[in-house]
Amino acid sequence: MVRSSTITVSDKAHILSMQKFGLRDTIVKSHLMQKEEDYTYIQDFRFFVGTYNVNGQSPKECLQPWLSHGIQAPDVYCVGFQELDLSKEAFFFHDTPKEEEWFKAVSEGLHPDAKYAKVKLIRLVGIMLLLYVKQEHAAYISEVEAETVGTGIMGRMGNKGGVAIRFQFHNTSICVVNSHLAAHTEEYERRNQDYKDICSRMQFRQVDPSLPPLTISKHDVILWLGDLNYRIEELDVEKVKKLIEEKAFQTLYANDQLRAQVAAKAVFEGFNEGELTFQPTYKYDTGSDDWDTSDKCRAPAWCDRVLWKGKNITQLSYQSHMALKTSDHKPVSSVFDIGVRVVNEELYRKTLEEIVRSLDKMENDSIPSVSLSKREFCFQNVKYMQLQIESFTIRNGQVPCQFEFINKPDEESYCKQWLSANPSRGFLLPDSAIEIELELFVNKTTATKLNSGEDKIEDILVLHLDRGKDYFLSVSGNYLPSCFGSPIHTLCYMKEPILDLPLESIRELTLMQLQTEDDGSQLERPMDIPKELLMMVDYLYRNAIQQEDLFQQPGLRLEFEHIRDCLDTGMIDTLSASNHSIAEALLLFLESLPEPVICYSVYHNCLECSGNLTASKQVIATLPACHRNVFIYLMAFLQELLKNSAKNHLDGNILASIFGSLLLRNPAGHQKLEVAEKKKAQEFIHQFLCNSP
């Protein structure tokens, strides 16, 4: 009954997804899209959209009351889960038996009056999204792509974030997003940041490789579901419960954070949501309909929501399902009629013939020519992990043209690693224009060479026109050196803040070779550990020793920029940021080290002796003094955190997993680590947390 249909492509949509990507085909496709209304008509299809935070539980009850009771058999099912698995194994090693359990439960809970084909399943740790269609529609589903974005700590951990599936249904493009945003009442800014991160980082490749990736916003229909975690503000718990009892949902809704943030245009701009006529879906005592009676006594909230964006969409229902009691959340569903563009074969053929005829009239030897609004770009005061964007417009003449940034001779890419053009290729119809954004972003991969002066913010881009000429764009600027991306031993020799040093001194110190022991050189004796590391750890020791979720909850982007500036200028007295932002900055600092705390040369030795503390200590003893000092200092700090585990709820496994991947890094670089390798790195660090290093 449930089969994969990811490779079925409709004959009717065939011309729109043909894999012949010459200029002519691209122009035909573009003209067809422009004239779509001439050969399509709108037909309504019924969509079921459901979201359920299952709190790490396995399915204990039939899901039909949520998925199929009291409704017509939907044409399409979009079913999302959050907190599928709360175990540390799922978080760190991404594997979980719960995926199969809930997939089976959903497949069995679909409407009994129809047969369904599974189109796609996508999961990121505990966030899972399932897409099914009625079997008779499977042939009209094409261009299926799925992607994930983690927004947890360091912008990548998958305990929070989003998963999405995009597809073409007949001639309408649809994107379904399931997200789990940051928790806790006061953290609405972090939820807003998570939403923006998902929107900017979620990119789907296109069937035509010459076209830039698709973002969520580039779809005709967007369905967004999930545990968005926005809470009810300004009212105490008892007042909220009293208003629920009175069914005064409008009064409650006036204090809903999501409503306020949408009104302020901070999130979900242009999205719609149905009226909330059901009581809040969080937080219940598991197995009952009673509000939370735990010590925390969480206030009820509408955490679980469904929003939509696009034309020809009618919401038929929006409700919660109290009958299900497996979790501390109640599932939510929304049923829509969505108008989809369906192709009329005869009109389609006529339109295609007209387009081809008019193209034939064009002279093949016409030379394309464009004008650029700008050819020189200067990026001033570039900082570590702070995006800068400069844009320009390409305006086309009378001939359709294809453009692309091309590699210069003997270079592997069209630009340096810290730069990208968006889009980097595309095509233009006559008299049309496109805006290109040049994005400059320095990260751990590129910072060290910019700090040392081995690389500069200088590049030449070559914009090539198919059958036309090349245009040259010059990029220049200056980089402000940072402690992020600087080697440990370099920072130990920098007694002053990095931005107070002459560029030549930074260059010499960054290029200085790491010595295993003091070689009797003329340099001043270095500090034991980098002062920047000391500042962050000291701050956390004084302020965050009892902080819940430390090293597991992300900070705020603006706060990270403030912390970086304080460290780089030495203005530590002005440091003002949340504990989570400082903790994340510490992890980013360790991640940015060009040579990790435990040097690459002993990586394999460490994995071999994990579980043998004596042998492990011997390996640490061989590290250069500054690396050894940093390791011992960090282990002592983490032990202090563990002494306060009754308050901060940290345990050795969590800390060993987080720090294991940063202190022990595979010399082979960015290849994905085997689970066994990750576990050995975790075990290596864990033994030091339980014993004095």
Steps between C-alpha positions, in 0.01 A plus 500: 500500500784736582765523231763749395399734220799733501594401147158526338489798268181602326498501119294815526775679690772334294608799293538702822749254644686380191868442566624672180629821636606692192419870476206425267334263751548752778331773294214266406448410865503864604247602232278206599502618861407852392207373293388239752150645530442437128520121533409413861189506716459500879381177668448462876678220688451423868810522723527371858773675700578365848758569772574308820775542761519145638741574790732208420221241538432198280153478341265349758164572339338493156551829314170488307322748734762756387571396141173380353201516736201704380657628177488419129802302375765768426690505172825591678625436855776716656573361848766646727648392835729665752694342788474161335792381712647688798784257568862618489573232238247657260639848568867417452490204263179583306370143498165400652261201487213748562506604132373162384250473790329832424515450123314170546246662737428780250471259204244298700309814604442642149145520368359150436300615193807554280836345417804719554853511359784620722681776314772591752614472861760746638633515858747712697555346847143523639338715228334281235276578203301251293332564166239267350271537198206296375639235267320644198684832547850351527566537127444877525758552776846598374820681602489372858782635720544495878741698718576563869632799697625464858474817709622357829829603658771616255227534237497134413392270783173338397313507830336816362450602139289400203449238231324564171373320192440685174329354192313583184134386503369528142623854421504643853813510717441417866733518801413341835709601803497335843691692767577478870608843623679601822319435829426708815259792535755781496690371194274639224798680338681169466187349343494790253867435424434126447221585254725738304784246498272229359376740229850612399680165524236261362598456135377237253699406190314530171460236230681740266851529651555833325234662718572625854353306796139567597419658835178448697354832381537405130196268507137555399373342823679484837360295789685554830424278797669406825569572863576869456523537879353853520334547840231710668650810665403743775253261669575275796432126484174513698360785289581306180325188633194703608467657154528154340223373729285791386596426136612866476745409226495847341620660825775240524593546135552872559799396715634237259868562415469373142212741432711787640813404302305461174334839560848651555610341167780319685396155367264327254441811293225437246387174667144429616375305799145388573309609809602315819170354620661217697670511838881516524676178399782519760572401777310196636588223740581202276209258472237756601325828416628662822723805484863460608523411871882467509717735707547727199122529451534630142234746386275369220589628151418454132845363414377281214389693192427483127549804273480542125589733215387507137198545274186287463522357853190449715529369855212262579598413860762578766480299820677307774431135582448448872438125462875433464679493835844350419685831537502822702383671177177439308521448124362771271355467150388730225313398186528718188358513151791617285453611139769333288581592139419202275614485134253494210694284250362655182551862611844408630606364159372813323686730740820298461477513119455879507805544723717274282384684183590840644839370613570365151456853366782621722832516327731237645809708452378796706764589758364543854602816682429620854575804710614482865397765753833463684834325447705594805411388851669602824424319828613713795604364842401138442460308826498132591157338440331828411332495160550794263305532173559721196261477205489597134256465211552323168274657235456308175470634144290356217633141489426227758821413682643258750754632753738330740795592720788287371830382650815688416784286354646249752237581764250251641219746560371821344580690821687472830348292780379799699297635209195378309270642232130437531390391245831399341332403172169546323339632185332821392221559252522809275466833687501326840728554799619304801658608828814313606612506863870459583508348849820520705520275807819403683476177698736255672624369162616837369578709813854375574649605166328837518634550857854418384483710185558190280165589346340842447150623419588522132355311205404537135176338381444408136138524384466303176216527247424192292585600137600842635783676673649489850460775760753547783395603853753606761449430871712666770479580869671460834468227764511577872712220655330299775590258777251271321703301248833577672720212623522433877876563521464828305241629746721397793774730364253788449505686829288780351159476327541389138357825359759706694788323323657611170399275208863397451524372861175302460637356176830390658332344805233320292762351268727401790553124522355314795787377722454188712715645779677832561769524232691779672385760244527871571121548530354599836368211706141435385192500721388157619168519315345756262353796694185486280429142610563600860250787471218280366555213744535741792172671403320164486659387829376815674154522340390170348614217723136415579353597160261242354560382140851651492681404177172364363302815428621751238575862573396805300689605186536867606632393839765282335616801296521707819702224678741469203555879500562504878760222471672653196521849652564389860193698620398217729342740754229582247416131447126456545334191358289201601672191640389304191664751264832487690487117509436485126783752436734272697403202281539707182843613623612138549353402163684785323848395624703402192676232712258351756577491874603134461737527204420317176820296533368310806135465386521130416704425817221655708231285335712188552551562871147627584392296800858478632549807721873445565580471129273799426681718756830402340373624161388832653844535662659499153302805384676837463480694829234752390272224361552286810417795729179578308389137520561478876331838558188402302472162673522669842224743400274220369555306824379809692186504283437133577526569876191718449307248290207497746429860390630516141389144403822438307659157497837366391364342181351826372818699567726224366300485175498877446866555587620171350414618148680835553813400694557186291464570128576259218812613308328392177285811535129523429421139418206368700613313807391142553279452805768274650759777464267757662439263791873446555562876504216535753647219712847658491373831644257329739778323691665837579169645623469219754866514608749777561693585182 
